[in-house]
Amino acid sequence: MSINPRLTKKQIKEDYAIIAYCGYCDLYYTLLQAKKVGHTERMEGWGADVYEITPSICIVTGYAPFGNLRLNYEFTHSYEEVARKFYNNTATTPIDKLHELWEKLAHDIAQKGKKQI
């Protein structure tokens, strides 16, 4: 079994209630150690990576992201600034801090999702 399996949009839509999406590298540091469940492809090749934040929330990021909740630049940038600081001048991964950040991210995404409905 592949570590980074190819997924279809249909599979992702069946598995997650909230599919948040953003552009390529908008959440690079935030998702660097997150649980990557797979990727999507398009005619040109790779389309996007899919990260599971909670069992009901995933984030799709890449050249061809999709979903039911768009994460705008201001939202993603605020998380990236925090996550980037975790990696400055450190030889070890701050996984405990990242877990806290992912919990806050999941909460904020869920709240955004409720407002959108």
C-alpha positions in Angstrom: 0.0 0.0 0.0 1.3 3.4 -0.9 2.1 5.9 1.7 0.5 8.7 -0.4 -2.4 7.0 -2.1 -4.3 8.6 -5.0 -7.8 9.6 -3.9 -10.8 10.7 -5.9 -13.0 13.7 -5.1 -15.9 11.3 -4.6 -14.0 9.4 -1.9 -13.1 12.6 -0.1 -16.6 13.9 -0.2 -17.9 10.6 1.2 -15.4 10.5 4.1 -15.4 14.1 5.4 -18.3 16.5 6.4 -16.1 19.6 6.1 -13.6 19.8 3.2 -11.6 23.0 3.7 -9.4 24.1 0.9 -6.7 26.6 0.2 -4.0 27.2 -2.4 -0.6 25.5 -2.8 1.7 26.1 0.2 -0.8 28.4 1.9 -0.5 26.1 5.0 3.0 24.7 4.4 4.4 24.9 7.9 1.0 24.3 9.5 0.6 21.0 7.7 4.2 19.9 7.5 3.8 17.1 10.1 0.0 16.7 9.7 -1.6 13.4 8.8 -1.6 13.2 5.0 -4.2 10.8 3.8 -3.4 11.0 0.1 -3.5 13.2 -3.0 -5.6 13.9 -6.0 -4.6 14.0 -9.6 -5.7 15.9 -12.7 -4.9 15.5 -16.4 -1.6 17.4 -15.9 -0.6 15.2 -13.0 -0.7 16.0 -9.2 -3.6 18.2 -8.2 -3.7 18.5 -4.4 -2.7 16.9 -1.1 -5.4 15.9 1.4 -4.7 16.2 5.2 -7.0 14.9 7.9 -7.4 17.3 10.8 -10.2 15.4 12.6 -12.2 12.4 11.5 -14.8 14.7 9.9 -12.5 17.6 8.7 -9.8 17.5 6.0 -7.8 20.2 4.3 -7.2 20.0 0.6 -4.3 22.2 -0.6 -2.5 22.3 -4.0 -2.8 23.5 -7.6 -6.4 22.2 -7.9 -7.9 22.3 -4.4 -11.6 21.8 -3.9 -14.1 21.5 -1.1 -17.1 23.1 0.6 -15.2 25.7 2.8 -12.7 28.1 1.3 -9.9 29.2 3.6 -8.9 32.7 2.6 -5.4 34.1 2.7 -5.9 36.1 5.9 -7.1 32.9 7.7 -4.2 30.7 6.4 -1.6 33.4 6.9 -2.4 33.8 10.6 -1.8 30.0 11.1 1.3 30.0 9.0 2.9 32.8 11.0 2.5 30.8 14.2 3.6 27.5 12.7 6.7 29.1 11.0 7.9 30.3 14.4 7.8 26.7 15.7 10.5 25.7 13.2 12.8 28.7 13.6 16.2 27.7 15.1 15.2 24.2 16.2 16.6 20.8 15.4 13.5 19.0 16.7 9.9 19.0 15.5 7.6 20.8 18.0 4.9 18.2 17.6 3.1 19.0 20.9 2.8 22.7 19.8 1.6 21.6 16.4 -1.1 19.3 17.9 -2.4 22.4 19.8 -2.4 24.4 16.7 -4.2 21.7 14.7 -6.9 21.6 17.5 -7.4 25.3 17.2 -7.4 25.1 13.4 -10.1 22.3 13.5 -12.2 24.4 15.9 -11.9 27.5 13.8 -12.8 25.6 10.6 -15.8 24.0 12.3 -17.0 27.4 13.4 -16.5 28.8 9.9 -18.4 25.8 8.5 -21.4 26.5 10.9 -21.5 30.2 9.8 -21.5 29.2 6.2 -24.5 26.8 6.5 
